[in-house]
Amino acid sequence: MAISRIVLLLFVGIAFLWTTTRADLVISKLDRKIDVTKQVVRVTSSFKVENAGPSVESKVLLAFPTHQAKNMAELLASPKNLRVDLVKPQGMPPDLTFYAVQLPKDLSVGETLSFDVLAVFTNSLQPFPEQITQTEAQLVVFQDSAYFLSPYAVKAQSLLIKLPNRNVESFTKLENSKLTDSEIRYGPFENLPSFSYKPIVVHFECKGPFAVAQQLHREIEISHWGNVQVTEHYKLVHAGALNRGGFSRFDYQSRPYASESSSFRHLIARLPPRAHSVYYRDEIGNISTSHLWGNSRKTELVIEPRYPMFGGWRTSFTIGYGLPLKDFLFQSEGRRLLNISFGCPIEDVVVEDLTVKVVLPEGSYDFSSFVPFSAEKRQEVKQSHLDIEGRPVIVLKKSNVVPEHNRPLLVSYRFNNLSLLREPLMLVSGFFLLFITYVALTRIDMSISKSSASYIAQLQWDEVLLPNQPLSNLSRTIKLILKYFKICSFFSGFKVQTTVQRVLGLMNRSLTAHAKLEHSLRDLSHTGDIQSCKAARKVADGVLKELLKELKLASVSLQSSPQAAHICPKVEEMIAKEREIQERLMLKHSAVVDSFEKKHSGREIESRVAVHEQKLATLKHEVAKILEFLDEVC
């Protein structure tokens, strides 16, 4: 319905447009290529323009439907990066948005000129159906026109649509259209008048990740001591077809190729070369499922969220890394220039709201920034350790960011080298005052004056309590006895603490054995090797029995110490729960292996182990609480 409305409005305005648009320019040849292999749609158009009018022309108008222009993330003209401006020609309808490409030279009558235009669009691929199950393929719909919507007459034009694969549900068939492998060709079309429009719809399968960063906050902090620290906070969502129904981990692992058709498991971040101190974490903590490798030209970080991302699912995480200062900061004529990438380092990610903060060293002044596209700019101040005035911060914000925006960000500023001594001098002065204060306090006599009334009263009181020498010796003996008991109490407490630490170590080994036993079941779902799974269970069974014996011995040792009276019940309770966990794990393992031997379905296996899973989760939660209590004791 939306396309029909647009077509109607366009054709109603054709007569008016024809009378108001100058026909000095003619497009001799136009070849378009639309790449829909990923969620970002890229349209490359090659123009050959001829001046057929009586006057000199310096610009070429490009027209886009307004609904399409709203999703345009970038518009570039080449060669030589021709300037492209948003314009509003007189007498044009509001349903069209116009851009003017400034030609490198004036085009005289009869002359021709060739140039290319790249238009990048987001939100142009719409999932259809909008909801799919875990194992269904993701299908999308793309809508456009077989004719280029041009305010000029076009002598010859063609269209090529590049698809991600051969799986095409349907596409609009015209007289001269053809589907070959993963490409749809329309045309050539000849002698088309201005504002010709022919709607087409393509319905096809797209497995690419629809990763959208709803918010991305990048902070680039410069330290003149040799490092540039970059911290990136992501709020990510899978913007593809929504996942319908529940999620089955068993089905996901047993049929990974079917599940990956509508989800993604990992993302690749292309970091600058020689990146170091790389970390990847979320709100819970560090995420170990990441891989880093690099060479002299690039560094790649492969990150995996804690769970596979299906349509509509969200996640938040943080990436941080350091960069060598000399690779990105340069000096010239008293100014310092930072040259670093602006956009998102993770490939194929669309950023709805990007904020880039460049934190300059304290004492920087006369600063400015430049990016080769429009962006909102402002300034603020950040307070950090050992700062007095605060550090100036340059803030840049941009929406609808695509990989084409991953271009250089230039920040220029001035800095006095003497300001580098500010923080070291503050530290030296602080420690110096600390030492002087300590020396002064140790040399001051803080005792009460011997001539004061309080001092004389203390002497009289001592004479009353200690009238003779034997009582003084008795007092000294009592003090020695009390000191002995304190020492004994200390060593007894040390023994209890050592035993508790041993218990924690044994439980850590038990948890590792649990994890290996669970891992053998996951390997069974992938390989189907039942014998290897049984062998893993036999090994784990022996290890867990030995650990249970050692835990009992440690419990007996704690019972012999009076200072462990409040700890022993907790340890005995934990040992009992650990014994029950081992029994449940063995029952679950036997159920899964038996189901695989009898070739049961995934739903049958899940129903058999559901009771064990629920009980295991409860027991592990209770054991975790006891471990937290013992850890606090240590």
C-alpha positions in Angstrom: 0.0 0.0 0.0 2.9 2.4 0.8 4.4 1.8 -2.7 1.1 2.4 -4.4 0.6 5.6 -2.6 4.1 6.8 -3.5 3.7 5.8 -7.2 0.3 7.7 -7.3 1.8 10.8 -5.9 4.7 10.7 -8.2 2.7 10.3 -11.3 0.3 13.0 -10.3 3.2 15.4 -10.0 4.9 14.4 -13.2 3.2 17.0 -15.4 4.0 19.7 -12.9 7.6 18.5 -12.6 8.1 18.3 -16.3 7.2 22.0 -16.7 9.4 23.2 -13.8 12.5 21.0 -14.2 15.1 22.2 -16.7 15.9 19.6 -19.3 19.5 20.9 -20.0 21.1 17.7 -18.7 20.5 14.2 -20.1 21.8 10.9 -18.6 23.3 9.1 -21.5 24.0 5.9 -19.5 23.2 4.7 -16.0 24.2 1.4 -14.4 22.9 0.6 -10.9 24.1 -2.2 -8.6 22.2 -2.9 -5.4 23.9 -5.0 -2.8 21.5 -6.7 -0.4 23.8 -9.4 0.9 23.8 -7.8 4.4 21.5 -5.7 6.5 23.1 -2.5 5.2 21.9 -1.9 1.6 24.5 -0.3 -0.7 23.4 1.2 -4.0 26.2 2.0 -6.5 25.2 4.1 -9.5 27.5 4.9 -12.4 26.4 8.0 -14.3 27.3 9.4 -17.7 25.8 12.9 -18.0 25.6 15.0 -21.1 24.8 18.7 -21.3 22.1 19.0 -24.1 20.9 22.5 -23.1 21.9 26.0 -24.0 23.6 26.9 -20.7 26.6 25.7 -18.6 25.8 23.3 -15.8 27.8 22.9 -12.5 25.7 20.4 -10.6 23.5 17.3 -11.1 20.4 16.7 -9.0 19.6 13.3 -7.4 16.1 12.5 -6.3 15.0 10.0 -3.7 11.6 9.2 -2.2 11.4 10.8 1.2 10.7 7.5 3.0 13.8 6.1 1.5 15.9 9.2 2.2 15.1 9.0 5.9 17.0 5.7 6.0 19.9 7.0 4.0 23.0 6.8 6.2 25.6 8.1 3.7 25.8 9.5 0.2 29.2 9.7 -1.5 30.1 10.8 -5.1 33.4 10.0 -6.7 36.0 10.5 -8.1 37.8 13.1 -6.0 35.1 13.1 -3.3 32.6 15.3 -5.1 30.6 17.6 -2.8 27.0 16.5 -2.2 24.5 18.9 -0.6 20.9 18.6 0.5 18.9 21.0 -1.6 15.2 22.0 -2.0 14.5 23.0 -5.6 11.6 25.3 -6.2 8.3 23.7 -7.2 9.1 20.1 -6.2 6.6 17.9 -4.2 7.4 17.1 -0.6 7.4 13.4 -1.2 10.8 13.7 -2.9 14.2 14.6 -1.3 16.9 16.1 -3.6 20.6 16.2 -3.4 23.0 18.2 -5.6 26.3 16.7 -6.8 28.8 19.5 -7.4 30.7 18.7 -10.6 34.5 19.1 -10.6 34.2 21.5 -13.5 31.4 23.4 -15.3 29.8 21.3 -18.0 29.6 23.2 -21.3 27.1 22.5 -24.0 27.7 19.1 -25.7 30.2 17.9 -23.1 29.9 14.7 -21.1 31.1 13.7 -17.7 31.1 10.4 -15.8 30.9 9.9 -12.0 29.8 7.3 -9.5 27.4 7.7 -6.5 27.3 5.4 -3.5 24.1 5.5 -1.4 24.0 3.5 1.9 20.6 2.7 3.5 19.6 1.1 6.7 16.2 -0.5 7.7 15.6 -1.3 4.0 15.3 -5.0 4.5 12.1 -5.9 6.3 11.7 -9.4 7.8 8.8 -11.3 6.3 7.4 -13.2 8.2 8.1 -11.0 11.2 8.3 -13.9 13.6 10.0 -17.3 13.0 11.0 -20.3 15.1 14.5 -21.2 16.3 15.3 -23.4 13.3 13.4 -21.5 10.5 15.3 -19.5 7.9 15.1 -15.7 8.0 13.3 -14.2 5.0 13.3 -10.5 4.1 11.6 -8.2 1.6 13.3 -5.5 -0.4 11.4 -2.8 -2.3 12.7 -0.4 -4.9 12.2 0.8 -8.5 13.5 -0.9 -11.6 13.9 2.6 -13.0 16.1 5.2 -11.4 14.0 8.0 -10.1 15.7 10.9 -12.0 14.6 14.5 -12.8 16.4 14.0 -16.1 15.6 11.9 -19.1 17.6 8.7 -19.3 18.7 7.2 -22.6 19.9 3.8 -21.3 19.9 2.2 -17.9 20.2 -1.2 -16.2 19.9 -2.6 -12.7 21.7 -5.5 -11.0 20.5 -6.8 -7.5 23.1 -8.9 -5.7 21.6 -11.4 -3.3 23.3 -13.3 -0.4 22.4 -16.7 -1.9 20.2 -18.5 -4.4 17.3 -18.9 -2.1 14.8 -16.5 -3.6 11.1 -16.9 -2.7 9.8 -14.5 -5.3 10.7 -11.3 -7.2 8.9 -8.9 -9.6 9.2 -10.1 -13.1 9.4 -7.6 -15.9 9.8 -8.0 -19.7 13.6 -8.0 -19.5 14.3 -9.4 -16.1 16.4 -12.5 -15.3 17.5 -14.4 -12.2 21.0 -16.0 -12.5 22.5 -17.7 -9.5 22.3 -15.1 -6.7 21.8 -12.1 -9.0 18.7 -10.5 -10.5 19.1 -8.3 -13.6 16.7 -5.8 -14.9 17.1 -4.0 -18.2 18.5 -2.5 -20.2 15.8 0.1 -20.4 16.0 2.8 -23.1 14.7 6.3 -23.6 12.9 6.8 -20.3 11.4 10.2 -19.5 12.2 12.0 -16.3 10.7 10.6 -13.0 10.1 7.2 -14.5 9.2 4.7 -11.7 8.6 1.0 -11.8 8.2 -0.7 -8.4 9.8 -4.1 -7.8 9.7 -6.4 -4.7 12.2 -9.1 -3.9 11.5 -11.8 -1.2 14.6 -13.8 -0.4 16.6 -15.6 2.4 19.2 -13.6 4.4 21.3 -15.3 7.0 23.5 -12.4 7.8 23.5 -11.0 11.4 21.1 -8.0 11.9 23.3 -6.7 14.7 22.2 -3.2 15.7 23.8 -1.1 18.4 21.0 0.9 19.9 23.6 2.8 21.9 27.4 2.9 21.5 29.5 5.1 23.8 33.2 5.4 22.8 35.7 7.1 25.1 39.1 7.9 23.8 41.5 9.1 26.6 44.9 10.5 25.7 47.8 10.2 28.1 51.1 11.9 27.1 52.9 9.2 29.1 52.6 6.9 26.0 49.1 5.4 25.8 45.7 6.0 24.2 43.0 4.2 26.1 39.8 3.3 24.3 36.6 2.1 26.1 33.5 1.2 24.2 30.1 0.4 25.8 27.5 -1.4 23.6 23.8 -2.0 23.9 23.2 -4.5 21.1 20.0 -6.0 19.7 19.2 -8.6 17.0 16.9 -6.5 14.7 16.0 -9.5 12.4 12.8 -11.6 12.5 11.6 -12.1 16.1 12.1 -15.5 17.7 8.8 -17.3 18.2 8.4 -19.9 20.8 10.9 -21.1 23.4 14.6 -21.6 23.1 16.0 -25.1 23.2 19.7 -25.4 24.0 19.7 -29.0 23.0 18.3 -28.3 19.5 20.7 -25.4 19.1 23.7 -27.6 19.8 22.5 -30.7 18.0 21.5 -28.8 14.9 23.8 -25.7 14.8 23.4 -25.1 11.0 19.6 -24.8 11.3 19.8 -22.5 14.4 22.5 -20.2 12.9 20.3 -19.4 9.9 18.3 -17.0 12.1 20.9 -16.1 14.8 24.5 -15.1 15.3 27.0 -16.5 17.9 30.0 -14.2 17.5 31.1 -10.7 16.3 34.4 -9.6 14.9 36.0 -6.3 16.0 38.8 -5.0 13.8 41.0 -3.0 16.2 44.0 -0.8 15.2 47.3 -2.6 14.9 49.4 -3.1 18.0 46.4 -2.9 20.3 47.2 -4.2 23.8 45.6 -4.8 27.2 42.4 -5.9 25.5 39.4 -6.9 27.7 35.8 -7.9 27.1 33.2 -7.9 29.9 29.5 -7.3 30.6 27.5 -6.4 33.7 28.3 -9.7 35.3 32.0 -9.6 34.8 34.8 -10.7 32.4 33.7 -12.9 29.4 36.4 -15.5 28.6 34.8 -16.6 25.2 36.9 -14.3 23.1 39.9 -14.7 20.8 42.5 -12.1 19.9 45.1 -12.2 17.2 46.9 -9.6 15.1 49.9 -8.6 13.1 51.6 -5.3 12.0 48.6 -4.2 10.0 45.5 -5.1 12.1 44.2 -6.7 15.3 41.1 -8.9 15.3 39.0 -9.6 18.4 36.4 -12.3 18.0 33.8 -12.0 20.8 31.0 -14.3 21.8 28.1 -13.1 24.0 27.0 -15.3 26.8 24.1 -16.7 24.7 23.3 -16.9 21.0 21.5 -13.8 19.7 18.1 -14.5 18.1 15.7 -11.9 16.7 14.6 -9.4 19.3 17.2 -10.5 21.9 19.4 -7.9 23.5 22.8 -7.8 25.2 25.2 -5.2 26.8 28.9 -5.4 27.0 32.1 -3.4 27.1 35.3 -3.6 25.1 38.5 -1.8 26.2 42.0 -1.7 24.8 45.1 0.5 24.8 47.0 1.9 21.8 50.6 3.2 21.4 50.5 7.0 21.6 53.2 7.5 18.9 51.0 5.7 16.3 48.0 8.1 16.7 49.4 11.4 18.0 51.6 13.7 16.0 53.2 17.1 16.5 53.5 20.0 14.1 54.1 23.7 14.6 53.4 23.6 18.3 50.1 21.7 17.9 49.3 18.1 18.6 47.1 16.1 16.2 45.2 13.0 17.1 44.2 10.8 14.1 42.0 7.9 15.1 39.0 6.0 13.6 35.5 7.5 14.3 33.0 4.7 13.9 32.3 1.3 15.3 35.1 -1.3 15.0 32.7 -4.3 14.9 32.0 -5.1 11.3 28.5 -5.2 9.8 27.0 -3.4 12.9 24.5 -0.5 12.4 24.7 2.1 15.3 21.5 4.0 16.0 23.1 6.4 18.4 26.9 6.9 18.6 28.7 9.1 21.1 32.4 9.6 20.8 34.2 11.4 23.6 37.9 12.4 23.2 39.4 13.1 26.7 42.4 15.5 26.3 45.1 15.8 29.0 44.6 18.4 31.7 46.1 21.7 30.6 45.2 21.3 26.9 43.8 24.4 25.2 42.9 25.8 21.8 41.4 22.5 20.6 39.2 21.6 17.7 37.9 18.5 15.9 37.0 17.4 12.3 35.1 14.5 10.7 34.3 14.3 7.0 30.5 14.3 7.6 28.0 16.1 9.7 28.0 15.4 13.5 26.7 17.2 16.6 29.6 18.6 18.6 29.9 20.0 22.2 32.4 20.3 25.0 32.5 19.2 28.6 35.0 18.6 31.5 36.0 15.3 33.1 37.4 15.0 36.6 39.9 12.3 37.2 42.6 11.3 39.7 45.1 14.1 40.6 43.2 16.6 38.5 42.8 20.2 39.6 40.9 21.9 36.8 39.6 18.8 35.1 40.3 17.4 31.6 38.7 19.0 28.5 36.4 16.6 26.6 35.3 16.9 23.0 32.0 15.1 22.4 30.7 14.1 19.0 27.3 12.5 18.4 25.8 11.0 15.3 22.9 8.7 14.5 22.4 6.0 11.9 26.1 5.1 11.7 27.3 2.5 9.2 30.8 1.1 8.4 31.3 3.8 5.8 31.5 6.3 8.7 34.5 4.5 10.1 36.8 7.3 8.8 39.5 9.4 10.5 38.6 11.6 13.4 41.0 14.5 13.7 41.5 16.3 17.0 44.0 19.3 17.2 45.1 21.0 20.4 47.9 22.8 22.1 49.7 21.6 25.3 52.5 23.0 27.4 55.1 20.3 28.2 55.7 21.7 31.6 52.1 20.5 32.5 53.5 17.0 32.4 55.4 17.7 35.7 52.2 18.7 37.5 51.1 15.2 38.7 54.6 13.9 39.6 55.3 17.0 41.6 51.9 16.6 43.4 52.8 13.0 44.3 56.3 13.9 45.5 55.0 16.7 47.6 52.3 14.6 49.1 54.7 11.8 50.2 57.2 14.4 51.4 54.6 16.0 53.7 53.6 12.5 54.9 57.1 11.6 55.9 57.7 15.0 57.6 54.5 14.6 59.6 55.5 11.1 60.7 59.0 12.2 61.8 57.5 15.1 63.8 55.0 12.9 65.5 57.6 10.3 66.6 59.8 13.0 68.1 57.1 14.8 70.1 56.7 13.6 73.8 53.0 12.9 74.2 53.3 11.7 77.8 51.7 13.5 80.8 54.1 15.9 82.7 55.7 14.4 85.8 54.8 17.5 87.8 51.2 17.4 87.0 48.5 16.4 89.5 47.2 13.5 87.3 50.7 12.0 87.1 51.1 12.2 91.0 47.7 10.6 91.5 48.6 7.7 89.2 51.8 7.0 91.2 49.7 7.0 94.5 47.2 4.6 92.9 50.1 2.2 91.9 51.4 2.3 95.5 48.0 1.2 96.8 47.6 -1.7 94.3 51.3 -2.8 94.4 52.5 -2.1 98.0 55.4 -4.6 97.7 57.6 -6.4 95.1 56.0 -10.0 95.3 52.7 -8.6 94.1 54.4 -6.9 91.3 56.0 -10.2 90.2 52.6 -11.9 90.5 51.2 -9.2 88.2 54.0 -9.8 85.7 53.3 -13.5 85.8 49.6 -13.1 85.1 50.4 -10.9 82.1 52.8 -13.6 80.7 50.1 -16.2 81.1 47.5 -14.1 79.3 50.0 -13.4 76.5 50.6 -17.2 76.2 46.8 -17.9 75.8 46.6 -15.2 73.2 49.4 -16.8 71.2 47.7 -20.3 71.5 44.4 -18.8 70.4 46.1 -17.2 67.4 47.7 -20.5 66.2 44.4 -22.4 66.8 42.6 -19.8 64.6 45.3 -20.1 62.0 44.7 -23.9 61.9 41.0 -23.4 61.4 41.5 -20.9 58.6 43.9 -23.3 56.9 41.4 -26.1 57.1 38.6 -23.9 55.6 40.9 -22.9 52.8 41.5 -26.6 52.1 37.8 -27.2 52.0 37.3 -24.4 49.5 40.1 -25.9 47.3 38.5 -29.3 47.4 35.1 -27.9 46.4 36.7 -26.0 43.6 38.1 -29.2 42.3 34.7 -30.8 42.6 33.0 -28.1 40.6 35.7 -28.6 37.9 34.8 -32.3 37.8 31.1 -31.4 37.6 31.9 -29.1 34.6 33.9 -31.8 32.8 31.0 -34.3 33.3 28.5 -31.8 31.8 30.9 -31.1 29.0 31.0 -34.8 28.1 27.2 -34.6 27.5 27.6 -31.6 25.2 30.3 -33.5 23.3 27.9 -36.4 23.0 25.3 -34.2 21.4 27.9 -33.0 18.8 29.8 -36.3 18.0 27.4 -39.0 19.1 30.4 -40.9 20.7 28.7 -42.8 23.5 31.9 -44.8 24.6 33.9 -41.6 25.1 31.0 -40.2 27.2 31.0 -43.3 29.4 34.7 -43.2 29.9 34.5 -39.5 31.0 31.8 -40.5 33.5 34.0 -43.3 34.9 36.9 -40.9 35.4 34.7 -38.2 37.0 33.1 -40.8 39.3 36.5 -41.8 40.7 37.7 -38.2 41.1 34.5 -37.1 42.9 34.6 -40.0 45.3 38.2 -39.2 46.3 37.3 -35.6 46.8 34.3 -36.5 49.0 36.6 -38.6 51.2 39.0 -35.7 51.6 36.1 -33.4 52.5 35.0 -35.7 55.2 38.5 -35.8 56.7 38.6 -32.0 56.7 35.3 -31.9 58.5 36.6 -34.2 61.2 39.6 -31.9 61.6 37.3 -28.9 62.1 35.2 -30.7 64.7 38.3 -31.1 67.0 38.7 -27.3 67.2 36.5 -25.3 69.5 36.9 -22.2 67.4 35.2 -23.9 64.5 32.0 -24.6 66.3 30.0 -22.2 64.0 31.7 -23.5 60.9 31.3 -27.3 61.3 27.5 -27.4 60.7 27.9 -25.4 57.4 30.7 -27.7 56.2 28.7 -30.9 57.0 25.6 -29.4 55.3 27.8 -28.6 52.2 29.3 -32.2 52.1 25.8 -33.7 52.2 24.6 -31.5 49.4 27.8 -32.2 47.4 27.0 -36.0 47.8 23.5 -35.4 46.5 24.8 -33.3 43.6 27.1 -36.2 42.6 24.2 -38.7 42.7 22.0 -36.4 40.6 24.7 -35.8 38.0 25.3 -39.6 37.6 21.5 -40.1 37.2 21.3 -37.3 34.6 24.3 -38.7 32.8 22.8 -42.2 32.7 19.5 -40.9 31.4 21.1 -39.0 28.5 23.4 -41.8 27.5 20.6 -44.3 27.7 18.4 -42.0 25.5 21.1 -41.7 22.9 21.6 -45.5 22.8 17.8 -45.9 22.3 17.9 -42.9 19.8 15.2 -40.9 21.6 14.2 -37.4 20.3 15.4 -34.2 21.7 12.1 -33.5 23.5 12.1 -36.9 25.1 15.7 -36.4 26.4 14.7 -32.9 27.8 11.7 -34.4 29.6 13.8 -37.1 31.2 16.5 -34.8 32.5 14.2 -31.9 33.4 13.7 -33.2 37.0 17.4 -33.6 37.5 18.2 -30.2 36.1 15.7 -28.5 38.4 17.1 -30.3 41.5 20.7 -29.7 40.5 20.1 -25.9 40.0 18.6 -25.7 43.6 21.5 -27.7 45.1 24.2 -25.7 43.3 22.6 -22.4 44.5 22.6 -23.6 48.1 26.2 -24.8 47.9 27.2 -21.4 46.4 25.7 -19.7 49.4 27.7 -21.9 51.8 30.9 -21.3 49.8 30.3 -17.5 50.1 30.0 -17.9 53.9 33.2 -19.9 54.1 35.0 -17.5 51.9 34.1 -14.6 54.2 35.5 -16.7 57.1 38.8 -16.9 55.4 
